[in-house]
Amino acid sequence: MMVINITELKNKALTLGCEVKENVAMKDYTTFKTGGNCQLVISPKSTGALSEIIKECNISDIPYTVLGNGSNVLVSDD
């Protein structure tokens, strides 16, 4: 299991005005109501903020998934 430091990413997201939640049950974000916990969920308020968050993830080698409305998505319970 990869251990990643998300503190800097969280702080960056907050300075960009994003909504940030930690240890989130992904079942609350999918129409099929499946999925275990996610370390960090960031909801950007603009395309610019989204772009900055993705850039930070790529630079820091932090894996991410962009999730739209959560329809037709199965998220692992792991």
Residue pairs with C-beta under 8 A, 6 or more apart in sequence:
2 63
4 39
4 60
4 62
4 63
6 22
6 39
6 40
6 62
8 56
8 60
9 40
9 42
9 53
9 56
9 57
9 60
9 62
10 20
10 22
10 40
10 42
12 52
12 53
12 56
13 20
13 42
13 44
13 49
13 53
14 20
16 44
16 45
16 48
16 49
16 52
16 53
17 45
17 46
17 49
18 42
18 43
18 44
18 45
18 49
18 53
19 42
19 43
19 45
20 40
20 41
20 42
20 43
21 40
21 41
21 43
22 39
22 40
22 41
23 37
23 38
23 39
24 37
24 38
24 40
24 41
25 35
25 36
25 37
25 38
26 34
26 35
26 36
26 37
26 38
26 75
27 33
27 34
27 35
27 75
29 35
29 41
29 67
29 70
29 75
30 70
30 71
30 73
30 74
30 75
31 69
31 70
31 71
31 72
31 73
32 72
32 73
32 74
34 74
34 75
34 77
35 74
35 75
35 76
35 77
36 75
36 76
36 77
36 78
42 53
44 50
44 53
50 66
53 64
54 64
54 66
56 62
57 63
57 64
67 73
